[in-house]
């Protein structure tokens, strides 16, 4: 879907925030962070800046599937 539409579905990432089961903890750019899967949103791709990196699907995908079950 992200490849075909002018909008992309994103999950914010933060170094703060409350730990929850729906917020997998990762190390991103040498900093401890959480992916806020409970705050998914759709944004116009023109609002996105350059790609900052990649988080492996094995980190966030199982948590997202459990949330949507």
N, C-alpha and C positions, 0 to 999 in steps of 0.2 A: 504494500500500500504506500509506504513512504517513497518508493521509487516512481510511482505513477501519478501521485497527486501533488499539487503545489504546496500542500501542508505536510508537516511531519509530526509524528507522535513522539513526544519526548518525556523523559522522567528527570526531574531536577536532581542535582547532586549537591550535597552540602557537607561541610566539615563540622557543623553544629547540629542541632536538632536532637530530638529525643529518640533513643533506641527503641525500636519496635520490631516485631517479627516480620513486618512487611517492608522493612528498610535494611536490606543487606549491607553489611559493612565491607568496604573495599579499601585498598590503597591506590590512590589515583594521583599521579604526578608527585609521588613520594610523600603524600599526605593521607592521613586516615580520614575517610569520608563515608557517607551513607547515601544510597540511592533511594530517593523518596518515591517508591512505587505507588504509594497511596495518593500521590499528587500528579498523576499522568495528565498530560494536556496536549492539545493540538495547536501548533503554531505555524504561521506562514514561513516558508523557508527563507524568504528575503530577510527575516528578522534574525536568522541564525548567523553567527560569525564563522570563523574558520574552525575546522575540526580540531579538537584539543587532544583526542586520543580515543582509545577503544577499551571497553570493558567486556570481557568474555561473557558470552551468553550463559555459560555454565554457572556463573555467579548469580545472575538475576532471574533467569528463565524459570527455574523450579519454584522460586518464591512467587513470581507472577502467576504461574499456573495454579498454585495453591490458593492464591487470593481470588482467582476467577472461578474456582470450582464450586 
